Amino acid sequence: METIQVFVLAIIQGLTEYLPISSSAHLILPSKLLGWSDQGLAFDVAVHIGSLLAVCTYFRKELQVIFTSCWAQLFHGKGDEHSRLGWLLILGTVPVGLAGLLFDDFIENHLRSITVIALTTIIFGLLLGFTDKKGSHQLTMAHMNWRSAIIIGLSQALALIPGTSRSGITITAALALGYDRQSAARFSFLLAIPVIILSGGYKGLQLVSEPNTVAWGDIFLGIGLSAATAFICIHFFLALVNRIGMMPFVWYRLILGGYLCTLLVNGTS
């Protein structure tokens, strides 16, 4: 890849992994609209590692407490709200893990078109706006239970479809259940950790079986740019989400989806 492609794709990954606007859609679009060659599996794994490093670094204190509490419950039977959150994150990851195993090939072969991206960008954008306006915003992370984790986890499975947005659909589900914006976003970001680990591990196994030479310079640059951009994105999103709400992202999705629809109508794609 050219250096400009590395910069653009890594920054896109960092910006869109945690904003409710779909990273998968934005990573597909450059190749569709600019004629760029596919970034390749190695680079895809690299930018997701960058996103994972960002969220783990940002939530490092919470993750340490969660891990310690889960360990204490397993071996000493002393559970608390932190260990409960840890098990809920695992529970919420199960649906997307199963869906990925069952439908990954079908999605890869049939649902990565601009038509699908345009429709999901608009439909799930409208759904995000509706739940943001109509949700009660009364529940916090302390109210998170197994029922909420399963529902949010089931919604997360839909994010395998490009254009849906993993963070967007999980935040939408949490808002629909009555959680406030801050709690919905934080649970969504924490839920990203096991998902990215599973996805990265699966792609990593695929990468091992590929004989292609890896451009390590591009890989490390992609990891660094993705991590830095994602960390900044998480920080400002959580700082501003209660003030600005979800509507700026809804309008962005509608504009992007409308633009993609014009490309389809004009036969550009």
C-alpha positions in Angstrom: 0.0 0.0 0.0 1.0 3.6 -0.5 1.7 5.6 2.6 -1.3 7.8 2.1 -3.5 4.8 2.1 -2.0 3.6 5.4 -2.7 7.0 7.0 -6.2 7.3 5.6 -7.3 3.7 6.5 -5.7 3.7 9.9 -7.3 7.0 10.9 -10.7 5.9 9.5 -10.5 2.8 11.6 -9.5 4.8 14.7 -12.3 7.3 14.2 -15.1 4.9 13.3 -14.5 1.9 15.5 -16.1 3.6 18.5 -18.3 6.3 16.9 -21.8 5.0 16.0 -21.1 5.3 12.2 -19.6 1.9 11.2 -15.9 1.2 10.8 -16.5 -1.7 8.4 -18.5 0.5 6.0 -15.8 3.2 6.0 -13.0 0.8 5.4 -14.9 -0.7 2.5 -15.7 2.6 0.9 -12.2 3.8 -0.2 -11.8 0.7 -2.3 -15.3 1.1 -3.8 -15.1 4.8 -4.4 -11.4 5.6 -5.0 -10.4 2.3 -6.7 -7.9 1.5 -4.0 -6.9 -2.2 -3.8 -8.1 -4.1 -0.7 -5.9 -3.3 2.3 -5.3 -7.0 2.9 -5.9 -9.2 6.0 -2.6 -8.3 7.7 -3.4 -4.5 7.7 -7.0 -5.2 8.8 -5.7 -7.1 11.8 -3.2 -4.3 12.5 -5.7 -1.5 12.7 -8.0 -3.6 14.9 -5.1 -4.2 17.2 -4.6 -0.5 17.4 -8.3 0.0 18.3 -8.0 -2.7 21.0 -4.9 -1.1 22.5 -6.7 2.2 22.6 -9.8 0.9 24.5 -7.8 -1.2 26.9 -5.5 1.7 27.7 -8.4 4.1 28.2 -10.3 1.6 30.5 -7.2 0.1 32.1 -8.2 0.8 35.7 -11.7 -0.5 35.2 -10.4 -3.6 33.4 -7.9 -4.3 36.2 -10.7 -4.1 38.8 -13.0 -6.3 36.7 -10.3 -8.9 36.2 -9.3 -9.0 39.8 -12.9 -9.3 41.0 -13.7 -12.1 38.5 -10.6 -13.9 39.7 -11.5 -13.5 43.3 -15.0 -14.8 42.6 -13.7 -17.8 40.7 -11.2 -18.9 43.4 -12.6 -17.4 46.6 -16.3 -17.1 45.9 -16.3 -13.3 46.6 -18.3 -11.7 43.9 -19.2 -8.0 43.6 -20.6 -5.5 41.1 -17.3 -5.5 39.2 -17.2 -9.3 38.7 -20.8 -9.2 37.7 -20.0 -6.7 35.0 -17.2 -8.9 33.8 -19.5 -11.9 33.4 -22.1 -9.7 31.7 -19.5 -8.6 29.2 -18.7 -12.3 28.4 -22.4 -13.1 28.2 -23.0 -10.2 25.8 -20.2 -11.5 23.5 -21.6 -15.0 23.0 -24.3 -14.0 20.4 -21.8 -12.2 18.1 -19.3 -15.0 18.4 -21.8 -17.7 17.4 -23.2 -15.4 14.6 -19.7 -14.8 13.3 -18.9 -18.6 13.1 -22.2 -19.3 11.3 -22.6 -16.4 8.9 -19.1 -14.9 8.3 -18.7 -16.5 4.9 -22.2 -15.5 3.7 -21.7 -11.9 4.9 -18.3 -11.7 3.3 -19.6 -12.9 0.0 -23.0 -11.3 -0.3 -23.4 -8.3 2.1 -20.3 -6.1 1.4 -21.9 -4.1 -1.4 -22.6 -0.3 -1.4 -26.3 -1.1 -1.7 -26.2 -2.9 1.7 -24.0 -0.3 3.3 -26.3 2.5 2.1 -29.4 0.8 3.5 -28.0 -0.2 6.8 -26.3 3.2 7.3 -29.7 4.9 6.9 -32.0 2.4 8.7 -29.8 1.9 11.8 -29.1 5.7 11.8 -32.8 6.4 12.1 -33.2 3.7 14.8 -30.3 5.3 16.8 -32.0 8.7 16.5 -35.4 7.3 17.6 -34.0 5.5 20.7 -32.0 8.6 21.6 -35.1 10.8 21.5 -37.5 8.3 23.1 -35.3 6.5 25.6 -35.9 7.2 29.3 -32.1 7.6 30.0 -32.8 6.6 33.6 -30.6 3.5 34.1 -26.9 3.4 34.8 -24.2 0.7 34.5 -25.1 -0.3 38.1 -28.5 -1.5 36.7 -27.0 -3.7 34.0 -28.3 -7.3 34.3 -28.2 -10.5 32.3 -31.3 -9.7 30.4 -29.9 -6.4 29.2 -26.5 -8.0 28.4 -28.2 -10.7 26.2 -30.4 -8.1 24.4 -27.4 -5.8 23.7 -25.3 -8.9 22.7 -28.0 -10.1 20.3 -28.1 -6.6 18.7 -24.3 -6.7 18.4 -24.6 -9.7 16.1 -26.3 -7.4 13.6 -23.1 -5.4 13.4 -21.5 -8.2 11.3 -23.5 -6.6 8.4 -21.4 -3.7 7.0 -22.9 -0.3 7.7 -24.7 -1.3 10.9 -21.9 -0.1 13.3 -21.1 -2.3 16.3 -21.0 0.7 18.7 -24.1 2.2 17.0 -26.3 -0.9 17.4 -25.2 -1.7 20.9 -25.7 1.9 22.1 -29.1 1.9 20.3 -30.1 -1.3 22.2 -28.9 0.1 25.5 -30.8 3.4 25.0 -34.0 1.4 24.0 -33.7 -0.4 27.3 -33.6 2.9 29.2 -29.9 3.4 29.9 -28.4 6.8 29.9 -26.1 7.8 27.1 -22.9 7.6 29.1 -23.7 4.1 30.5 -24.8 2.9 27.0 -21.5 4.1 25.5 -19.3 2.8 28.2 -20.8 -0.7 28.1 -20.6 -0.7 24.3 -16.9 0.2 24.5 -16.1 -2.4 27.1 -18.1 -4.9 25.1 -15.8 -4.2 22.1 -12.8 -5.7 23.9 -13.7 -9.4 23.8 -15.3 -8.9 20.3 -12.1 -7.4 18.9 -10.0 -10.1 20.6 -12.2 -12.8 19.1 -12.3 -11.2 15.6 -8.6 -10.4 15.6 -7.7 -14.0 16.8 -9.8 -15.5 14.0 -8.3 -13.2 11.4 -4.9 -13.9 12.9 -5.3 -17.6 12.3 -6.3 -16.9 8.7 -3.2 -14.7 8.3 -0.9 -17.5 9.6 -2.1 -19.7 6.7 -1.4 -17.0 4.1 2.0 -17.2 2.3 2.0 -13.4 1.5 4.8 -11.2 2.6 3.9 -8.8 5.4 4.9 -5.1 5.0 5.9 -4.5 8.7 6.4 -0.8 8.2 2.7 -0.4 7.2 1.6 -2.7 10.0 3.3 -0.8 12.8 2.3 2.6 11.3 -1.3 1.4 11.0 -1.4 0.1 14.7 0.0 3.4 16.0 -2.3 5.7 14.0 -5.4 3.6 14.7 -4.6 3.4 18.5 -3.9 7.1 18.8 -7.0 8.2 16.9 -9.3 5.7 18.7 -8.0 6.8 22.1 -8.7 10.5 21.3 -12.1 9.5 19.9 -13.2 7.5 23.0 -12.1 10.4 25.3 -14.0 13.1 23.5 -17.1 10.9 22.8 -17.6 10.1 26.4 -16.9 13.7 27.5 -19.4 15.1 25.1 -22.1 12.4 24.6 -24.4 13.7 27.3 -24.2 17.2 25.9 -24.5 16.6 22.2 -26.5 13.3 22.2 -26.6 11.0 19.2 -28.2 13.3 16.6 -24.9 14.6 15.0 -24.1 11.0 14.2 -27.6 10.3 13.0 -27.4 13.2 10.6 -24.0 12.1 9.4 -25.3 8.6 8.7 -28.3 10.0 6.8 -26.1 12.2 4.6 -23.6 9.4 4.0 -26.4 7.0 3.2 -28.0 9.5 0.9 -24.7 10.1 -0.9 -24.3 6.4 -1.5 -27.8 6.1 -2.8 -27.0 8.8 -5.4 -24.0 6.8 -6.5 -26.2 3.8 -7.0 -28.8 5.7 -8.9 -26.2 7.3 -11.2 -24.5 4.0 -11.7 -21.1 5.2 -10.3 -20.6 2.1 -8.2 
